Amino acid sequence: MPDMEKLTININPVDLGQIELLVDQGFYANRAEFIRLAIHDQLAKHADAVKESSKRQALVVGASVYDRGTLERMKEAETRLAIRTVGYLAIDDDVPASLAREVIESVKIYGIFRASADVKAALADRMS
């Protein structure tokens, strides 16, 4: 699982200036630290809402990783997956698109989805 994901944001000049002033005054090491801490504070503020929503929607919070062996066992057991993840979802590169399509019924990801282009294309109509 990656430690960090790069985001691009747009911010108005006044807010940016205030952040830069705080950095210049030594409150933060740099802009990125300010933004990470601000995001962390907001997530902590809304932690109960995230927890309740995750529970209600049966979402896995954290990392979900599926390899070829796991999906082949599910296929043999005639089990279909409805993947619901908050965080990180990975389908290993050795998973053929046909196997993913056969086993994975639906995908809902709030966060990062790593898979081969073929697997992503095979699941495109099952993602919400």
N, C-alpha and C positions, 0 to 999 in steps of 0.2 A: 504494500500500500504506500502511495507517495506521502511524504511528510507535509508537503505544501502543494497547493494548486495556484497557479498564477491567474489573477483576475485583472481586468481593466475596468476602471470606473471613470465616470465623468463627474466633476465636482466644480461648483461655481468658484470664481476667483476669490471671493471674500472668505469662504470656508477654507480654501487652500492656503490663503495668506495666514489665517489664524493657526492652522496646523503648522505651517512653517515657522511662525513666531514661537509656538510652544517647543518645537524642535530646537530652534535657535537658543531658547532660554534653558535648554537642558532637561525639559520634562520628558522628552522622548528621544531615543537615539536617531530616529529618522521617521519619515512619513509612514513607511510600511509598518513600523512598530505601533504608531498611533492608530492606524486603521485596524490592525490585528486586535489590539486591545479594545477598541471601540466595538468591533464585531463580537468579541468574546463577552464584553459586558452586556450587549444586547441579547445574546444567546442565553446568558445566565438569567437575565431579567425575564425571558420568556420560556425558561426551562420546563415549567409545569405544563404550559400549552403544548410544547413539543412532545413531552412525555405522554400526555393524554391523547393527542392526535395520533402518535405512533401506536399506542395501545389500541385505540379505536379502529385504526386502519390495518392492524396487524403488520406493522412495518418493523424490519430488522434495523436497529440503529448500530452502525459500525461498519464492518466489512463483510461482504459475501463474495466468496471465490468458488467458482465451479470449474472442475477439471473434467477431462474426457471420461475418466473412469467413473466418476460420480454420475455423470449424465448417462453413460452406458448402463449402469446398474439401475437407474431410474427407468430407462427405456425397457429393460428386461422385466422390471416389476410393473410395467404399464402405469407408471406414476407420472403425472404432469405437474410442472412447476408454475406457480404464480409468484414471481419474484417481486418483493416489495422492500426496497432498501433506502435508508437514509444514510448517506456516507459514501461508501465505495463498493462498486460491483465490478467484478472481473470474471470474464470467461476466458479460460486459458487458450492460447494460440493453437494448441493441437486439437481443439474441438471443431469438427467439421460443421459447416453451416446447416447441413441436412439434419445432423443429430440435434443441434440446438433448436431448430424449428420443430422437430418431432417431440421434444421433451418440454420445451418452455412454452407455456400457454400465454403468459403475459409478463410484462416487465414495467415496473414503476420505480424510477430511480430519482431520488432527490440528492444530487451530488455528482459523482464521477462514475462513468461507465466505460470500462476498458474491455475491448474485445476486438477481434479482427474485423476488417471492413466487411468481409463476407458474412460473418455472424451478425454484425449490426444490420446489414442489408436484409438478411433473412428474417430478422426479428422486427424490422421497422414497423410493420403493420400491427404489431402486438405491444407496442410501447405507448404508454399514456403519460 
